[in-house]
Amino acid sequence: CRVYFEDTDAGGVVYNANYLKFYERARTEFLRELGFEQDQLLQKNIVFVVRHIAADFIKAARFNDVLRVETRIEQLKKASLVFQQEIFVPDSCQNTLVNKAQVKVVCVSADEFKPTAIPDEIYQKLGTDNHE
């Protein structure tokens, strides 16, 4: 994803809270690539909500940078999963790590927002080998 002016502070540096938006989009795309759309999950009364985030701000991303967000599952349980996510700025010689986060997501029922087991079809796809 590209860093737009709206993502930055007055100095052209990505505002800290906007990294969370980049991570959220990447997790949504991660599920989409597995064949699960957010609106379809809602129809099944399933929502994934963030329970905890630990982020490490390593280097500043700036206006107009093109970011690469990597997402992988670090831990999978019956009603929750932990993602390891990293944001890189690809440049001419290397990929510069600018931010990394560990994000715990919990599966809840959309109507009551109470924890519920991840549906088997999703759990099985999430549990297969490496997802990146």
QUIQUIWO-V719726 format. One record per residue. RES is the residue in one small letter. PSI is psi in radians with two decimals (* if undefined). OMEGA is omega as a letter, one per 20 degrees, with the letter a starting at -180 (none if undefined). BURIAL is + if it has 9 or more other ideal C-beta (glycine too) atoms within 8 Angstrom, else -. Layout:
{{RES & PSI & OMEGA & BURIAL} {RES & PSI & OMEGA & BURIAL}}
//
This chain:
{{c & 2.63 & a & -} {r & 2.53 & r & -} {v & 2.07 & r & +} {y & 2.86 & a & -} {f & -0.66 & a & -} {e & -0.31 & r & -} {d & -0.14 & a & +} {t & 2.90 & r & +} {d & -2.99 & a & -} {a & -0.38 & a & -} {g & 0.05 & r & -} {g & 0.23 & r & -} {v & 2.45 & r & +} {v & 2.20 & r & +} {y & 2.40 & a & -} {n & -0.70 & a & -} {a & -0.39 & a & -} {n & -0.33 & r & +} {y & -0.61 & r & +} {l & -0.63 & r & +} {k & -0.74 & r & +} {f & -0.72 & r & +} {y & -0.73 & r & +} {e & -0.79 & r & +} {r & -0.71 & a & +} {a & -0.68 & r & +} {r & -0.66 & r & +} {t & -0.77 & r & +} {e & -0.61 & r & +} {f & -0.85 & r & +} {l & -0.68 & r & +} {r & -0.74 & r & +} {e & -0.44 & r & -} {l & -0.09 & r & +} {g & 0.28 & a & -} {f & 2.02 & r & +} {e & 2.53 & a & -} {q & -0.72 & a & -} {d & -0.59 & r & -} {q & -0.63 & r & -} {l & -0.70 & r & +} {l & -0.68 & r & +} {q & -0.45 & r & -} {k & 0.18 & r & -} {n & 0.53 & a & -} {i & 2.34 & r & +} {v & 2.43 & r & +} {f & 2.18 & a & +} {v & 2.57 & r & -} {v & 2.25 & r & -} {r & -0.63 & a & -} {h & 2.47 & r & -} {i & 2.32 & r & +} {a & 1.99 & a & -} {a & 2.55 & r & +} {d & 2.01 & a & -} {f & 1.84 & a & -} {i & -0.80 & a & -} {k & 2.72 & a & +} {a & 2.32 & r & -} {a & 2.62 & a & +} {r & 2.90 & r & +} {f & 2.32 & r & +} {n & -0.03 & r & -} {d & 2.56 & r & +} {v & 2.07 & a & +} {l & 2.59 & r & +} {r & 2.13 & a & +} {v & 2.08 & r & +} {e & 2.40 & a & +} {t & 2.26 & r & +} {r & 2.72 & r & +} {i & 2.21 & r & +} {e & -0.60 & a & -} {q & 2.40 & r & -} {l & 2.16 & r & -} {k & 3.10 & a & -} {k & -0.61 & a & -} {a & 0.10 & a & +} {s & 2.87 & r & +} {l & 2.71 & r & +} {v & 2.18 & r & +} {f & 2.49 & r & +} {q & 2.15 & a & +} {q & 2.50 & a & +} {e & 2.49 & r & +} {i & 2.23 & r & +} {f & 2.63 & r & +} {v & 1.87 & r & +} {p & 2.28 & r & -} {d & -2.99 & a & -} {s & -0.63 & a & -} {c & -0.42 & a & -} {q & 3.09 & r & -} {n & 2.12 & a & -} {t & 2.10 & r & +} {l & 2.17 & a & +} {v & -0.44 & a & +} {n & 2.57 & r & +} {k & 2.63 & a & +} {a & 2.63 & r & +} {q & 2.17 & a & +} {v & 2.09 & r & +} {k & 2.21 & a & +} {v & 2.40 & a & +} {v & 2.44 & r & +} {c & 2.20 & r & +} {v & 2.78 & r & +} {s & 2.39 & a & +} {a & -0.54 & a & -} {d & -0.61 & a & -} {e & -0.19 & a & -} {f & 0.71 & r & -} {k & 2.51 & r & -} {p & 2.46 & r & -} {t & 2.76 & r & +} {a & 2.50 & r & -} {i & 2.25 & r & +} {p & 2.49 & a & -} {d & -0.77 & a & -} {e & -0.62 & r & -} {i & -0.79 & a & +} {y & -0.77 & a & +} {q & -0.75 & r & -} {k & -0.62 & r & +} {l & -0.52 & a & +} {g & -0.10 & a & -} {t & 2.21 & r & -} {d & -2.37 & a & -} {n & 2.33 & r & -} {h & 2.05 & r & +} {e & * & none & -}}
//
